[in-house]
């Protein structure tokens, strides 16, 4: 029995060529089937195309997650279509920025996720609770969430046009004048720049302290914000106090006026009493001068006090005869110191009381 190849070799060759061509065509066109490649398509509106081309990379945190599929003109914007790996979910708050990949001008798209989304993902929390949702097939990132770089060629072109319009003569004169002005102060400028450099080094060494200071300031701000109601209440009470003082300003004014009058009267009283005080001080000064001049006499008198006390105390040792002694001193012509310790009698002016025996004897003589 003959095989199919031996029976119809021409038909087998045609079928084989057809199958090979179909396989090659499928291999070259497989990129057209997004489901087979595991991607989905989103778009974004840009201010301008910024030199993007189909095939440029799309990155998230530096990792390639897709590529640019096409660019076309949209109303008031350039719309770029991107193919994103199906495993990557992009939040609706994502910001798109076109960045320079090489110095030759090749660009790529950087998708920047929100900070809260990144923090939640890093902490293992539920990321669905920190976003409004994720971009699906055919979603559009609005122009407000996109940024394009400033083209170096455009900057050079515009800068050349500006430089061509500059007055070269005036610029040269300005530079000469500036040089003459700065030349006398070049040493001061050098010291100033050196000081700025040292200040930068000091601030660089204190960056950790500055960071802590800023964090403390943020905490203080949070505390003040939390106590805002209390501060508002304090200010309200302060306003009430000021209102009360405003209502009582007439009374306060009267009190201040009375105080002013009292001060004026005290001043007048002090002026009136100043003369008397001055006279008294002058007399006191004279007394003190006189006392100072008689200090020697006063010292001698004080020295004689001990002797006088001793002489005065001796008669007191005889009992009440001291009255007779005193009487003899003050009335020497009529007072006679007679009597006895038992019956001394009382001395009187002009006579001396005698004992009863002497009185009787005097009567018998009469």
C-alpha positions in Angstrom: 0.0 0.0 0.0 1.4 3.4 -1.1 1.6 6.4 1.3 -0.1 9.8 0.6 3.3 11.4 -0.2 4.1 8.7 -2.7 0.6 9.0 -4.3 0.4 12.8 -4.5 3.7 14.5 -3.9 2.6 17.7 -5.6 -0.4 18.2 -3.3 1.8 17.4 -0.2 4.3 20.1 -1.2 1.6 22.7 -1.8 0.0 22.0 1.6 3.3 22.1 3.3 4.2 25.5 1.8 0.8 26.9 2.8 1.2 25.7 6.4 4.7 27.2 6.6 3.6 30.5 5.2 0.6 30.6 7.6 3.0 29.9 10.5 5.4 32.6 9.4 2.6 35.1 9.0 1.1 34.3 12.4 4.5 34.7 14.0 4.9 38.2 12.4 1.4 39.3 13.3 1.1 37.9 16.8 1.9 41.4 18.2 -1.5 42.6 16.9 -3.3 40.4 19.3 -3.1 42.0 22.8 -4.7 39.1 24.5 -2.0 36.8 23.4 0.8 39.2 24.4 -0.7 39.9 27.9 -1.1 43.7 27.7 -3.8 46.3 27.8 -4.0 49.7 26.3 -4.3 53.1 28.0 -3.8 56.7 26.6 -2.6 60.1 27.9 -2.9 63.6 26.6 0.3 65.7 26.5 1.0 69.3 25.9 3.1 68.2 22.9 4.6 65.0 21.6 8.0 66.0 23.1 9.9 63.7 20.7 8.2 60.5 21.7 8.1 57.7 19.1 6.4 54.3 18.9 8.4 51.7 20.8 9.7 54.1 23.5 9.7 52.5 27.0 7.1 53.0 29.7 8.6 52.7 33.2 7.3 52.6 36.7 10.0 53.3 39.4 12.7 52.6 36.7 11.2 49.2 35.7 9.9 48.8 32.2 6.2 47.9 32.2 5.2 48.6 28.6 5.9 50.7 25.5 4.5 53.5 23.4 2.2 52.1 20.8 1.2 55.2 18.8 0.9 59.0 18.8 -1.9 61.0 17.2 -3.3 64.5 17.4 -6.2 65.1 19.8 -8.2 68.4 20.4 -5.7 70.7 22.1 -3.2 67.9 22.9 -1.0 65.1 21.6 -2.5 61.8 22.6 -0.1 58.9 23.2 -1.3 55.3 23.4 0.6 52.9 25.6 0.6 49.1 26.0 1.0 48.1 29.7 1.7 44.6 31.1 -1.5 43.1 32.4 0.0 42.3 35.7 0.6 46.0 36.4 -2.3 48.0 37.8 -2.1 51.8 37.5 -4.0 54.0 39.9 -6.1 56.8 38.5 -4.1 59.4 40.4 -0.9 58.4 38.5 1.2 61.3 37.1 2.8 60.8 33.7 6.1 62.5 32.9 8.2 62.4 29.7 11.9 62.2 30.5 15.1 62.2 28.5 16.7 58.7 28.2 19.9 59.5 26.3 21.8 62.6 25.4 20.9 61.9 21.8 17.3 62.8 22.5 15.6 59.4 23.0 12.7 59.7 25.5 10.8 57.4 27.8 7.6 57.7 29.8 7.8 57.6 33.6 4.5 56.7 35.4 4.7 58.1 39.0 2.3 56.5 41.5 0.9 58.5 44.4 2.9 58.5 47.6 0.1 57.1 49.7 -0.3 54.2 47.3 3.4 53.4 47.4 3.5 53.5 51.2 0.4 51.3 51.5 1.9 48.8 49.1 5.3 48.8 51.0 3.5 48.2 54.3 1.4 45.4 52.8 -1.9 47.3 53.4 -4.9 47.3 51.2 -4.1 49.6 48.3 -7.6 49.7 47.0 -8.6 51.9 50.0 -6.1 54.7 49.1 -7.1 55.2 45.4 -10.2 56.1 43.5 -9.6 53.1 41.2 -7.3 51.7 38.6 -7.0 52.4 34.9 -8.7 49.9 32.7 -8.5 49.1 29.0 -8.9 52.3 27.0 -8.6 54.7 30.0 -7.2 58.2 29.6 -4.8 60.1 31.8 -5.8 63.8 31.6 -3.5 66.5 30.5 -3.4 68.0 34.1 -1.6 64.9 35.2 1.1 64.9 32.5 4.4 66.8 32.2 6.7 67.1 29.2 10.4 68.1 29.4 11.8 71.3 27.8 13.5 70.3 24.6 17.2 71.2 24.5 17.0 72.0 20.8 14.1 74.4 21.4 16.0 76.0 24.2 19.1 76.4 22.0 17.0 77.9 19.2 15.2 80.4 21.4 18.4 81.3 23.2 20.2 82.0 19.9 17.4 84.3 18.8 17.6 86.1 22.2 21.4 86.4 21.9 21.1 87.8 18.4 18.9 90.7 19.7 21.4 91.7 22.4 23.3 95.0 21.8 26.9 93.7 21.8 28.4 97.2 22.3 26.2 97.9 25.3 26.9 94.5 26.7 30.7 95.0 26.4 30.4 98.5 28.1 28.3 96.9 30.9 30.9 94.2 31.5 33.7 96.7 31.6 31.8 99.0 34.0 31.0 95.9 36.2 34.6 94.9 36.2 35.7 98.3 37.3 33.1 98.4 40.0 33.9 95.0 41.4 37.7 95.2 41.1 38.2 97.3 44.4 36.0 94.9 46.3 37.3 91.6 44.9 39.0 90.8 48.3 35.7 91.4 50.1 33.9 89.3 47.6 36.4 86.5 47.9 36.0 86.5 51.7 32.2 86.6 51.4 32.2 83.6 49.1 34.6 81.8 51.4 32.3 82.6 54.3 29.4 81.3 52.3 31.3 78.1 51.6 32.1 77.6 55.3 28.4 78.3 56.1 27.4 75.7 53.6 29.7 73.2 55.2 28.4 74.0 58.7 24.8 73.7 57.5 25.7 70.4 55.8 27.0 69.0 59.0 23.9 70.1 60.8 21.5 68.7 58.3 20.3 66.0 60.8 19.6 68.7 63.5 17.9 70.9 60.9 15.7 67.9 59.9 14.8 67.2 63.6 14.0 71.0 64.0 11.7 70.9 61.0 10.0 67.8 62.3 9.6 69.4 65.7 8.2 72.5 64.0 5.7 70.3 62.2 4.7 68.6 65.5 4.3 72.1 67.1 2.2 73.2 64.2 0.0 70.1 64.6 -0.4 70.7 68.3 -1.3 74.4 67.7 -3.8 73.2 65.1 -5.3 70.7 67.6 -5.6 73.4 70.2 -7.0 76.0 67.8 -10.4 75.9 69.5 -8.8 76.6 72.9 -6.7 79.5 71.5 -9.9 80.8 69.9 -11.6 80.7 73.3 -8.7 82.5 74.9 -8.8 85.2 72.3 -12.5 85.5 72.7 -12.2 86.0 76.5 -9.4 88.5 75.8 -11.8 90.4 73.5 -14.4 90.4 76.3 -11.8 91.8 78.8 -10.9 94.5 76.4 -14.5 95.4 75.9 -15.0 95.6 79.6 -12.0 97.9 79.9 -13.4 100.0 77.1 -16.7 100.3 79.0 -14.9 101.3 82.1 -12.5 103.8 80.5 -14.3 106.8 82.0 -13.8 105.4 85.5 -10.2 104.5 84.7 -9.6 108.0 83.3 -11.1 109.6 86.5 -8.9 107.4 88.7 -5.8 108.4 86.7 -6.8 112.1 86.9 -7.2 111.8 90.7 -3.9 110.1 90.9 -2.3 112.9 89.0 -3.9 115.5 91.3 -2.7 113.5 94.4 0.8 113.4 92.9 0.8 117.2 92.3 -0.4 117.9 95.9 2.3 115.6 97.3 4.8 117.5 95.3 3.6 120.9 96.7 3.6 119.4 100.3 7.1 118.2 99.9 8.2 121.6 98.6 6.5 123.4 101.6 8.1 121.0 104.1 11.5 121.2 102.5 12.2 124.5 104.2 11.4 123.2 107.7 13.3 120.1 107.1 16.3 122.1 105.9 16.1 124.4 109.0 15.9 121.4 111.3 18.8 119.7 109.6 20.8 122.9 109.9 20.0 123.2 113.7 20.9 119.5 114.2 24.1 120.1 112.4 25.0 123.0 114.7 24.1 120.8 117.8 26.3 118.0 116.5 29.2 120.5 115.8 28.9 121.9 119.3 28.7 118.5 120.9 31.8 117.5 118.9 33.7 120.5 120.2 32.7 119.6 123.8 33.6 116.0 123.6 36.6 116.4 125.8 34.5 118.1 128.6 31.8 115.4 128.3 34.4 112.7 128.6 35.8 114.3 131.7 32.3 114.6 133.2 31.6 111.0 132.5 34.9 110.0 134.1 33.9 111.9 137.4 30.5 110.1 137.6 32.0 107.1 139.3 33.6 109.2 142.0 30.4 111.2 142.6 28.3 108.0 142.9 30.7 106.6 145.5 30.7 109.8 147.5 26.9 110.0 147.4 26.5 106.4 148.4 28.7 106.6 151.5 26.0 108.6 153.6 23.4 106.1 152.6 25.2 103.4 154.6 24.1 105.3 157.8 20.4 104.8 157.3 18.1 107.8 157.4 20.9 110.2 158.4 21.1 111.0 154.7 18.1 113.3 155.1 20.1 115.3 157.7 23.1 115.5 155.3 20.9 116.6 152.5 19.2 119.1 154.7 22.6 120.4 155.8 23.6 120.8 152.2 20.6 122.6 151.0 19.7 124.6 154.2 23.0 125.0 156.0 21.9 128.0 158.1 18.8 126.5 159.7 18.9 122.8 159.3 20.8 120.8 162.0 21.5 117.2 161.4 20.3 115.7 164.7 18.4 112.7 165.7 19.0 109.1 166.2 18.5 106.1 164.0 15.5 105.0 166.1 13.8 108.4 166.0 15.4 110.5 163.4 12.5 112.8 162.9 11.9 114.8 159.8 14.0 117.8 159.0 12.2 121.0 158.2 13.2 124.4 157.1 14.3 126.6 160.1 14.2 123.8 162.7 15.4 120.3 163.4 13.0 118.0 165.3 14.4 116.8 168.5 13.8 113.7 170.7 11.1 113.9 173.4 13.7 114.1 176.3 15.4 117.1 174.7 12.0 118.8 174.2 11.1 118.3 177.9 14.5 119.6 179.1 14.1 122.7 176.9 10.7 123.3 178.5 12.0 122.9 182.1 14.8 125.5 181.3 12.2 128.0 180.2 
